[in-house]
């Protein structure tokens, strides 16, 4: 740790998805997946308190968003359960993505309850063209004037349900950033500019190749665990995993308004960290109304369920198996969500189910032609693997069951799908296939005919499936194979 008058410590948290307490986290060990408990805000608070003690009055702590949504306590209170815990941490600023899931008005109310500002350079009221949140703040820390700029996820009005962005429009922030950098340098006379971004790592790398003047970028959205910073021009970029299982730490030495030296650490929030007692009490209070129901055991699995790989996951195969059994459909689709703590072999609780799909959407069915299925898959593969990072629209490959698809990831848009089989039969372009799905991100409204929204919701379908399949098996099936 650098201990001198020119030092500053920056702490990052991103994509915690409202994981208030200790939970399983997935790690790679050689060719094997291992899971161990990590995270929880009381442990996060303890780590931050220790860092502050090492460098008193010289710590900047920022949150890159995906914080108020992802678990049942957060979802059922539109993020309010998180507010007292977050306000106890001494955060300096935040930006957003899934926070918009509650609708702009509810999110605006949650933001007003936080003790630190929500920042977004790139979110506008459609009617007034005014920014929905402030674009930046200036904070003095340890004798430095620090300009903190926020850029929210830009895909809210492009790929997510319309209710998320009603009355708002979102830009990339590329055009807005240079003039604000100029204001911070020339008018605000800042010593350092920190960008807190929820665009995604690839998007931030491209943006910062085009826009100069940012000293540090705290990146979010894509759940990268960066064990060392990326350098784009003169900008340091870090990203720090997800679920609150990690914190990113940058110790900077600053002279003449520029970073002249740095050290970085990706800190695992380990289970053996002693929780901060005051924050632990806040977490217990936040969880108490839900604890009895969420701890109820509803099944058992022999398959380790996780959501940590791009093409197919065991966790989503469980969800899709339940959709097929609930509806009798031939095919099933859901969004390629990144969040969702792993479930180790053994008992499955109600909490595990809500961690998988916290919004508990209704199950829907639709009839899709073979031609539509290929078009839908090609659209999703482009949004996942586009050569231009600005065309990547978040998440992993669409989760699918009932199909087997060979793909060429490196091919140009519209040319990635090689072959599609339903069972042993090649997909027929003109045939209609009965399909189950959840959310517009599973099957967008422009596809299919006879779309129906059922009364059964996702969590009930998962519970029913678990009662019929003891124990659960949801192994990988080779749904997508990159060839």
Buried (B, 14 or more C-beta within 10 A) or exposed (E): EBEEEBBBBBBBBBBBBBBBBBBBBBBEEEEEBEBBBBBBBBBBBBBBBEBBEEBEEBBBBBBBBBBBBBBBBBBBBBBBBBBBBBBBBBBBBBBBBBBBBBBBEBBBBBBEEBEBBBBBBBBBEEEEEEBBBBBBBBBEBBEBBBBBBBBBBBBBBEBBBEEBBEEBBBBBBBEBBEEBBEBBBEEBEBBBBBBBBBBBBBBBBBBBEEBEBBBBBBBBBBBBBBEEBBEBEEBBBBBBBBBBBBBBBBBBBBEEBEBEEBEBBBBBBBBEBEBBEEBBBBBEEBBEEBEEEBEEEBBBBEBBBBBBBBBBBBBBBBBBBBBBBBBEBBBBBBBBBBBBBBBBBEEBBBBBBBBBBBBBBBBBBBBBBBEBBBBBBBBBBBBBBBEEBBEBBBBBBBBBBBBBBBBEBEBEBEEBBEEBEBEEEEBEEEBBBBBBBBBBBBBBEEBBEEBEEBEBBBBBBBBBBBEEBEBBEBEEBEBBEBE
